[in-house]
Amino acid sequence: MMRKLYLIIILSTFNIHSQSILTALNFGKTNIFYSDKIVKQTTEENTFYNSKNIEKTKNIIYFNNHNKVTLELRFDENDNLKQRLTRIYDSTGTRSLGRKIENWHPLLGHFSETAIHQYDSNGFLNNITEKDNNQNIISQTIIINNEKGYPIELSNFNRNESQGKETADYNYDKNEAYIKYFNKNGELINSETSKIEFKNGKPGDTLSQYGDVIKSDKYEMEIKYDKYGNWVKKIYSTISNGQLQKKSETIRKIIYSK
């Protein structure tokens, strides 16, 4: 009985799909590499630190001739494949038409989901439709954009049922997005202020020679770059009561096209 309940909880969790204004803001943006040199593959070895243990993962990522991700393989600390992400682009190789995520779970086994990306007349993302293994629609996201292409309203649907919506106002001079969250009944449940461009710092931040934020009032990032200006190591630490606490470390090996 407990195992059946556990399976139901897991299945319910995987059936909850939602996009957000923050993910829509960053959709399709490429700041993975700072040089124009074409990359074939990267291997990222990640170490995450918390109060209880240390977790290690590995990601192997493949790219097309525009340095867009075409395939990402995600492994656990035992080198078991846990997730495979495949992306499809239009004839330019730059605009995403969709993606497929495959998961391997110890209880659920192998299952996959696909997403179809659609665009408005200005070329801005305005619809994401997600489907299950059997091509049944499981979720849909409808986005309204302003003239700059920034989402000002985003509505999520789980199958045909509304899951609520988000709205956003922008202060471009301050690099800020003011986001409101509403439930399915249209009631305001939360709000927050976030960055529009996460790479851009705010007054008082310390930037690297490539414009990455390496010190703010909340965290520090130690970054090492290769000769092309692409990062090969990142150490992320939070600042609490004036003390640094190491949270993660990532080492990236880059294979460039000849």
Buried (B, 14 or more C-beta within 10 A) or exposed (E): EEEEEEEEEEEEEBEEBBBBBBEBBBBBEEEBBBBEBBBBBBBBBBBBBEEEEEEBBBBBBBBBEEBBBBBBBBBBEEEEBBBBBBBEBEEEEBBBBBBBBBBBEEEEEEBBBBBBBEBEEEEBBBEBBBBBEEEEBBBBBBBBBEEEBBBBBBBBBBEEEBBBBBBBEBEEEEBBBEBBBBEBEEEEEEEEEBBBEBBEBEEEEEEBEBEBBBBBEEBBBBBEBBEBEBBBBBBBBEBEEEEEEBBBBBBBEBEBEE
